[in-house]
Amino acid sequence: MTTKANSAADSKKGKFGVLVLIFVSVVINYMDRTNISVAANAISADLELSKVQMGIIFSAFAWTYSIMQIPGGMLVDLVRVRILYPVILVAWSVATLIQGMVSSLAAIVGCRMAIGVFEAPSYPANNKIVTHWFAEHERAGAIAIYTSGQFIGLAFLLPVLAIIQEWFGWRGLFIVSGLIGIGWAGIWYWLYRDPTENEPRNTATESTTQQAVVAEPQAQVSLANLKFAFSQRKLWGIYIGQFCLGGTLIFFLTWFPTYLAEYRGLGDLNSGLLAAIPFLAAFCGVLLSGFVSDALVRKGFSNEFARKTPIILGLLLSSSVIGANYVDSTAMVTFFLSLTFFGNGLASINWVFVSLIAPRHMVGLVGGCFNFIGGLSAVTVPLAIGYLAQDGDFRPALAMICGLALVGLFSYLFLVGKVEQLQHHPQGESA
């Protein structure tokens, strides 16, 4: 009894440690994606860039991030996460740091593209780690915890990043961000262990999880697997949903501070402080969604109800962004945008569908395809907003975000269907 109790305690401790590592990594990941939004006004003024040119900078990260999702997902299936993660962390952090040393549009775009390349495997890696360490009924909660890092981290980091910029300028902001990531890469390598490594600190992994990983078919990089990943209606349902969900998210990660500073007449520092509120709302949404969804599964509710309901409700709430077009007070604008981002948080457990639907040996590849399609929103939406708002009016842009949320809702309602794992043999035969 004592041995089993100790094993259970070690298991919980090990899983908690894994989640902390992923959580902090997600915070740093999103810090390096979004520090450009905090610096946008200063960069635009310093380098005399137009809104369209800033839209190009905002979207440059996603050009390569999207393109590299499928190769990145394949890489995650083939390379041990303990080795892969710190390497990509250092690489994207160096690119972030270099942003603070360049002075041309082309150079900044090049740095943003480099960050996109090296961040591409990160979310497929996160999902693979959770798939290996957590049982199915625990995964939505685990995904909610690490996904919340992109919201709670930014809620507190946006004001901090705004203050750093006040003190050290926009160049100092990028240099500080890069140094933080480089330091964290060393900590990750020192602390993380794959669940199949037979070391004393890995007693945290449950034996059933270890057996599942050992028994998992080996990933194969093949056209047959890639064709399968793009030929299934269920998968296209979650791909389109991810694109639409990403459309709302990328607005908050890029143009939101500019919207507050210019269209709503707030200063850069005030915008950074006010921007934290919707991120806190999204943080509450994603945690509520994850833990309620897992609780419903444990109580015997179907995956269709337990997993889909938070996402459908979240996308519906995200469409409330349109309300900000019809109010004038800062308080009401903040309310509608917070409600929108709360909905985005509710729907952000959608990564759970990758592990629930994808063939087990293709989790990395399908995760890459999923994030590739989602990443296309980060390519197109910032550019579209740049054009729609080039005269200073953001109302058409918010109407577009509302429309995307509704398309995502219909995608989950009508394309995903029954939530069940697809069967696919490595040779290319599907069941």
For each residue, the residues with C-beta under 8 A, 3 or more apart:
1: 4 5
2: 5 6
3: 6 7
4: 1 7 8
5: 1 2 8 9
6: 2 3 9 10
7: 3 4 10 11 203
8: 4 5 11 12
9: 5 6 12 13
10: 6 7 13 14 203 204
11: 7 8 14 15 203 204 205 206
12: 8 9 15 16 204
13: 9 10 16 17 204
14: 10 11 17 18 133 201 202 203 204 205
15: 11 12 18 19 133 134 138 142 204
16: 12 13 19 20
17: 13 14 20 21 191 204
18: 14 15 21 22 129 133 192 204
19: 15 16 22 23 142 145 146
20: 16 17 23 24
21: 17 18 24 25 188 191 192
22: 18 19 25 26 126 129 130 146 149
23: 19 20 26 27 145 146 148 149
24: 20 21 27 28 149 184
25: 21 22 28 29 85 89 122 126 149 184 188
26: 22 23 29 30 122 126 146 147 149 150 153
27: 23 24 30 31 149 150 152 153 154 157
28: 24 25 31 32 89 93 153 180 181 184
29: 25 26 32 33 92 119 122 150
30: 26 27 33 34 149 150 153 154 253
31: 27 28 34 35 153 154 157 161 177 180 181
32: 28 29 35 92 93 96 115 119 177 178 181
33: 29 30 36 61 115 119 253
34: 30 31 37 38 154 158 253 254
35: 31 32 38 39 96 161 173 174 177
36: 33 39 40 43 57 58 61 99 112 254
37: 34 40 58 253 254 255 256 257 258
38: 34 35 158 161 162 165 173 257 268 272
39: 35 36 42 43 165 170 173 174
40: 36 37 43 44 54 57 58 254 257 258
41: 44 45 257 258 261 262 268
42: 39 45 46 165 169 170 268
43: 36 39 40 46 47 49 54 57 108 170
44: 40 41 47 48 49 50 51 53 54
45: 41 42 48
46: 42 43 170
47: 43 44 103 104 105
48: 44 45
49: 43 44 53 54 57 105
50: 44 53 54 390
51: 44 54 55 386 389 390
52: 55 56 386 387 390
53: 44 49 50 56 57 105
54: 40 43 44 49 50 51 57 58 258 386
55: 51 52 58 59 382 383 384 385 386 387
56: 52 53 59 60 105 109 383 386
57: 36 40 43 49 53 54 60 105 108 109 112
58: 36 37 40 54 55 61 254 255 382 383 386
59: 55 56 62 63 378 379 380 381 382 383
60: 56 57 63 64 108 109 110 112 113 116
61: 33 36 58 64 65 112 113 115 116 119 378
62: 59 65 66 116 250 375 376 377 378 379 382
63: 59 60 66 67 113 116 379
64: 60 61 67 68 113 114 116 117 120
65: 61 62 68 69 115 116 117 119 120 375 378
66: 62 63 69 116 371 372 373 375 376 378 379
67: 63 64 372
68: 64 65 71 72 116 117 120 121
69: 65 66 72 73 120 124 368 369 370 371 372 375
70: 73 74 226 365 368 369 372
71: 68 74 75 120 368
72: 68 69 75 76 120 121 124 368 371
73: 69 70 76 77 121 124 364 365 366 367 368 369 371
74: 70 71 77 78 219 221 364 365 368
75: 71 72 78 79 84 121 364
76: 72 73 79 81 84 121 124 125 128 364 367 368
77: 73 74 128 219 221 361 362 363 364 365
78: 74 75 219 221
79: 75 76 83 84
80: 83 84 194
81: 76 84 85 125 128 129 192 194
82: 85 86 189 192 193 194 197
83: 79 80 86 87
84: 75 76 79 80 81 87 88 121 125
85: 25 81 82 88 89 122 125 185 188 189 192
86: 82 83 89 90 185 186 188 189
87: 83 84 90 91 185
88: 84 85 91 92 118 119 121 122
89: 25 28 85 86 92 93 181 182 184 185 188
90: 86 87 93 94 181 182 185
91: 87 88 94 95 114 117 118
92: 29 32 88 89 95 96 114 115 117 118 119 181
93: 28 32 89 90 96 97 177 178 179 180 181 182 185
94: 90 91 97 98 178 182
95: 91 92 98 99 111 114 115 118 178
96: 32 35 92 93 99 111 115 174 177 178 181
97: 93 94 100 101 174 175 177 178 179 182
98: 94 95 101 102 111 174 178
99: 36 95 96 102 108 111 112 174 178
100: 97 170 171 172 173 174 175 178
101: 97 98 171 175
102: 98 99 107 108 111
103: 47 107
104: 47 107 108
105: 47 49 53 56 57 108 109
106: 109 110
107: 102 103 104 110 111
108: 43 57 60 99 102 104 105 111 112
109: 56 57 60 105 106 112 113
110: 60 106 107 113 114
111: 95 96 98 99 102 107 108 114 115
112: 36 57 60 61 99 108 109 115 116
113: 60 61 63 64 109 110 116 117
114: 64 91 92 95 110 111 117 118
115: 32 33 61 65 92 95 96 111 112 118 119
116: 60 61 62 63 64 65 66 68 112 113 119 120
117: 64 65 68 91 92 113 114 120
118: 88 91 92 95 114 115
119: 29 32 33 61 65 88 92 115 116 122
120: 64 65 68 69 71 72 116 117 368 371
121: 68 72 73 75 76 84 88 124 125 368
122: 25 26 29 85 88 119 125 126
123: 126 127 351 367 371
124: 69 72 73 76 121 127 128 363 364 367 368 371
125: 76 81 84 85 121 122 128 129 364
126: 22 25 26 122 123 129 130 146 351
127: 123 124 130 131 143 351 354 355 363 364 367
128: 76 77 81 124 125 131 132 363 364 367
129: 18 22 81 125 126 132 133
130: 22 126 127 133 134 139 142 143 146 355
131: 127 128 134 139 355 360 363
132: 128 129 194 195 209 212 213
133: 14 15 18 129 130 142 195 205 209
134: 15 130 131 138 139 142 209
135: 138 139 206 208 209
136: 139 297 355 356
137: 294 297 298
138: 15 134 135 141 142 294
139: 130 131 134 135 136 142 143 294 352 355 356
140: 143 144 289 290 291 293 294 297 306 307 349 352
141: 138 144 145 290 291 293 294
142: 15 19 130 133 134 138 139 145 146 290
143: 127 130 139 140 146 147 290 349 351 352
144: 140 141 147 148 286 287 289 290 291 293 348 349
145: 19 23 141 142 148 149 287 290
146: 19 22 23 26 126 130 142 143 149
147: 26 143 144 150 151 286 290 348 349 351
148: 23 144 145 151 152 283 286 287 345
149: 22 23 24 25 26 27 30 145 146 152 153
150: 26 27 29 30 147 153 154
151: 147 148 154 155 279 280 282 283 286 341 345
152: 27 148 149 155 156 279 280 283
153: 26 27 28 30 31 149 150 156 157
154: 27 30 31 34 150 151 157 158 253 276 279
155: 151 152 158 276 277 279 280 283
156: 152 153 159 160 276
157: 27 31 153 154 160 161
158: 34 38 154 155 161 162 257 272 273 275 276 279
159: 156 162 163 272 273 276
160: 156 157 163 164
161: 31 35 38 157 158 164 165 173 177 272
162: 38 158 159 165 166 268 269 271 272 273
163: 159 160 166 167 269 272
164: 160 161 167 168 172 173 176
165: 38 39 42 161 162 168 169 170 172 173 268
166: 162 163 269
167: 163 164 172
168: 164 165 171 172 173 175 176
169: 42 165 172 173
170: 39 42 43 46 100 165 173 174
171: 100 101 168 174 175
172: 100 164 165 167 168 169 175 176
173: 35 38 39 100 161 164 165 168 169 170 176 177
174: 35 39 96 97 98 99 100 170 171 177 178
175: 97 100 101 168 171 172 178 179
176: 164 168 172 173 179 180
177: 31 32 35 93 96 97 161 173 174 180 181
178: 32 93 94 95 96 97 98 99 100 174 175 181 182
179: 93 97 175 176 182 183
180: 28 31 93 176 177 183 184
181: 28 31 32 89 90 92 93 96 177 178 184 185
182: 89 90 93 94 97 178 179 185 186
183: 179 180 186 187
184: 24 25 28 89 180 181 187 188
185: 85 86 87 89 90 93 181 182 188 189
186: 86 182 183 189 190
187: 183 184 190 191
188: 21 25 85 86 89 184 185 191 192
189: 82 85 86 185 186 192
190: 186 187
191: 17 21 187 188
192: 18 21 81 82 85 188 189
193: 82 197 199 201 202
194: 80 81 82 132 197
195: 132 133 202 205 209 210 213
196: 205 210 213 214
197: 82 193 194 202
198: 202
199: 193 202
200: 203
201: 14 193 204
202: 14 193 195 197 198 199 205
203: 7 10 11 14 200
204: 10 11 12 13 14 15 17 18 201
205: 11 14 133 195 196 202 209 210
206: 11 135 209 210
207: 210 211
208: 135 211 212
209: 132 133 134 135 195 205 206 212 213
210: 195 196 205 206 207 213 214
211: 207 208 214 215
212: 132 208 209 215 216
213: 132 195 196 209 210 216
214: 196 210 211
215: 211 212
216: 212 213 360 361
217: 360 361 426
218: 361 426
219: 74 77 78 361 362 364 365
220: 225 361 426
221: 74 77 78 225
222: 225 226 426 428
223: 226 227
224: 227 228 427 428
225: 220 221 222 228 229 362 365 424 426 428
226: 70 222 223 229 230 365
227: 223 224 230 231 428
228: 224 225 231 232 359 362 422 424 428 430
229: 225 226 232 235 358 362 365 366 369
230: 226 227 235 236 369
231: 227 228
232: 228 229 235 236 422
233: 236 237 415 417
234: 237 238 357 415 416 417 422
235: 229 230 232 238 239 357 358 366 369 370 422
236: 230 232 233 239 240 415
237: 233 234 240 241 411 412 414 415 416 417
238: 234 235 241 242 350 353 354 357 370 411 412 416
239: 235 236 242 243 369 370 373 374
240: 236 237 243 244 373 407 408 411 415
241: 237 238 244 245 311 315 347 350 408 411 412 416
242: 238 239 245 246 350 370 371 373 374
243: 239 240 246 247 373 374 376 377 404 408
244: 240 241 247 248 315 377 404 405 407 408 409 411
245: 241 242 248 249 315 318 344 347 348 350 374 405 408
246: 242 243 249 250 374 375 377 378 381
247: 243 244 250 251 377 381 400 401 404 405
248: 244 245 251 252 318 321 340 341 343 344 401 404 405
249: 245 246 252 253 344 377
250: 62 246 247 253 254 377 378 381 382
251: 247 248 254 255 256 381 385 397 401
252: 248 249 256 275 278 279 282 341 344
253: 30 33 34 37 154 249 250 256
254: 34 36 37 40 58 250 251 382 385
255: 37 58 251 258 259 382 385 386 389 394 397
256: 37 251 252 253 259 260 275 278 337
257: 37 38 40 41 158 260 261 268 271 272 275
258: 37 40 41 54 255 261 262 263 271
259: 255 256 262 263 264 389 394
260: 256 257 263 264 266 270 271 274 275
261: 41 257 258 264 265 266 267 268 270 271
262: 41 258 259 265 392
263: 258 259 260 389 392 393 394
264: 259 260 261 330 333
265: 261 262
266: 260 261 270 271 274 330
267: 261 270 271
268: 38 41 42 162 165 257 261 271 272
269: 162 163 166 272 273
270: 260 261 266 267 273 274
271: 162 257 258 260 261 266 267 268 274 275
272: 38 158 159 161 162 163 257 268 269 275 276
273: 158 159 162 269 270 276
274: 260 266 270 271 277 330 334
275: 158 252 256 257 260 271 272 278 279
276: 154 155 156 158 159 272 273 279 280
277: 155 274 280 281 334 338
278: 252 256 275 281 282 334 337 338 340 341 342
279: 151 152 154 155 158 252 275 276 282 283 341
280: 151 152 155 276 277 283 284 338
281: 277 278 284 285 338 339 341 342 345
282: 151 252 278 279 285 286 341 342 344 345 348
283: 148 151 152 155 279 280 286 287 345
284: 280 281 287 288 342 345
285: 281 282 288 289 314 341 342 343 344 345 346 348
286: 144 147 148 151 282 283 289 290 345 346 348 349
287: 144 145 148 283 284 290 291 345
288: 284 285 291 292 310 345 346
289: 140 144 285 286 292 293 310 311 314 345 346 347 348 349
290: 140 141 142 143 144 145 147 286 287 293 294 349
291: 140 141 144 287 288 294 295
292: 288 289 295 296 310
293: 140 141 144 289 290 296 297 306 307 309 310 349 352
294: 137 138 139 140 141 290 291 297 298 306
295: 291 292 298 299
296: 292 293 299 301 305 306 309
297: 136 137 140 293 294 300 301 303 306 307
298: 137 294 295
299: 295 296
300: 297
301: 296 297 305 306
302: 305 306 419
303: 297 306 307 308 356 419 420
304: 307 308 418 419
305: 296 301 302 308 309
306: 140 293 294 296 297 301 302 303 309
307: 140 293 297 303 304 310 311 349 352 353 356 419
308: 303 304 305 311 312 412 416 419
309: 293 296 305 306 312 313
310: 288 289 292 293 307 313 314 346 347 349
311: 241 289 307 308 314 315 346 347 349 350 412
312: 308 309 315 316 409 412 413
313: 309 310 316 317 343 346 347
314: 285 289 310 311 317 318 342 343 344 345 346 347 348
315: 241 244 245 311 312 318 319 343 347 405 406 408 409 412
316: 312 313 319 343 405 409
317: 313 314 320 339 340 342 343 346
318: 245 248 314 315 321 340 341 343 344 347 401 402 405 408
319: 315 316 322 340 343 402 405 406 409
320: 317 323 336 339 340 343 402
321: 248 318 324 336 337 340 398 401 402 405
322: 319 325 326 398 399 402
323: 320 326 327 332 336 339
324: 321 327 332 333 336 337 340 398
325: 322 395 398 399
326: 322 323
327: 323 324 332 333 336
328: 332 333
329: 332 333
330: 264 266 274 333 334
331: 334 335
332: 323 324 327 328 329 335 336
333: 264 324 327 328 329 330 336 337
334: 274 277 278 330 331 337 338
335: 331 332 338 339
336: 320 321 323 324 327 332 333 339 340
337: 256 278 321 324 333 334 340 341
338: 277 278 280 281 334 335 341 342
339: 281 317 320 323 335 336 342 343
340: 248 278 317 318 319 320 321 324 336 337 343 344 401
341: 151 248 252 278 279 281 282 285 318 337 338 344 345
342: 278 281 282 284 285 314 317 338 339 345 346
343: 248 285 313 314 315 316 317 318 319 320 339 340 346 347 405
344: 245 248 249 252 282 285 314 318 340 341 347 348
345: 148 151 281 282 283 284 285 286 287 288 289 314 341 342 348
346: 285 286 288 289 310 311 313 314 317 342 343 349
347: 241 245 289 310 311 313 314 315 318 343 344 350 408
348: 144 147 245 282 285 286 289 314 344 345 351
349: 140 143 144 147 286 289 290 293 307 310 311 346 352
350: 238 241 242 245 311 347 353
351: 123 126 127 143 147 348 354 355 367 370
352: 139 140 143 293 307 349 355 356
353: 238 307 350 356 357 416 419
354: 127 238 351 357 358 363 366 367 370
355: 127 130 131 136 139 351 352 358 363
356: 136 139 303 307 352 353 419 420 421
357: 234 235 238 353 354 366 419 420 421 422
358: 229 235 354 355 362 363 365 366 367 421 422
359: 228 362 363 366 421 422 423 424
360: 131 216 217 363 421
361: 77 216 217 218 219 220 426
362: 77 219 225 228 229 358 359 365 366 424
363: 77 124 127 128 131 354 355 358 359 360 366 367
364: 73 74 75 76 77 124 125 127 128 219 367 368
365: 70 73 74 77 219 225 226 229 358 362 368 369
366: 73 229 235 354 357 358 359 362 363 369 370
367: 73 76 123 124 127 128 351 354 358 363 364 370 371
368: 69 70 71 72 73 74 76 120 121 124 364 365 371 372
369: 69 70 73 229 230 235 239 365 366 372 373
370: 69 235 238 239 242 351 354 366 367 373 374
371: 66 69 72 73 120 123 124 242 367 368 374 375
372: 66 67 69 70 368 369 375 376
373: 66 239 240 242 243 369 370 376
374: 239 242 243 245 246 370 371 377 378
375: 62 65 66 69 246 371 372 378 379
376: 62 66 243 372 373 379 380
377: 62 243 244 246 247 249 250 374 380 381 404
378: 59 61 62 65 66 246 250 374 375 381 382
379: 59 62 63 66 375 376 382 383
380: 59 376 377 383 384
381: 59 246 247 250 251 377 378 384 385 400 401 404
382: 55 58 59 62 250 254 255 378 379 385 386
383: 55 56 58 59 379 380 386 387
384: 55 380 381 387 388 397 400
385: 55 251 254 255 381 382 388 389 394 397 400
386: 51 52 54 55 56 58 255 382 383 389 390
387: 52 55 383 384 390
388: 384 385 394 396 397 400
389: 51 255 259 263 385 386 392 393 394 396 397
390: 50 51 52 386 387
391:
392: 262 263 389
393: 263 389 396
394: 255 259 263 385 388 389 397 398
395: 325 398 399
396: 388 389 393 399 400
397: 251 255 384 385 388 389 394 400 401
398: 321 322 324 325 394 395 401 402
399: 322 325 395 396 402 403
400: 247 381 384 385 388 396 397 403 404
401: 247 248 251 318 321 340 381 397 398 404 405
402: 318 319 320 321 322 398 399 405 406
403: 399 400 406 407
404: 243 244 247 248 377 381 400 401 407 408
405: 244 245 247 248 315 316 318 319 321 343 401 402 408 409
406: 315 319 402 403 409 410
407: 240 244 403 404 410 411
408: 240 241 243 244 245 315 318 347 404 405 411 412
409: 244 312 315 316 319 405 406 412 413
410: 406 407 413 414
411: 237 238 240 241 244 407 408 414 415 416
412: 237 238 241 308 311 312 315 408 409 415 416
413: 312 409 410 416
414: 237 410 411
415: 233 234 236 237 240 411 412
416: 234 237 238 241 308 353 411 412 413 419
417: 233 234 237
418: 304
419: 302 303 304 307 308 353 356 357 416
420: 303 356 357
421: 356 357 358 359 360
422: 228 232 234 235 357 358 359 430
423: 359 430 431
424: 225 228 359 362 428 429 430 431
425: 428 429 430 431
426: 217 218 220 222 225 361
427: 224
428: 222 224 225 227 228 424 425
429: 424 425
430: 228 422 423 424 425
431: 423 424 425
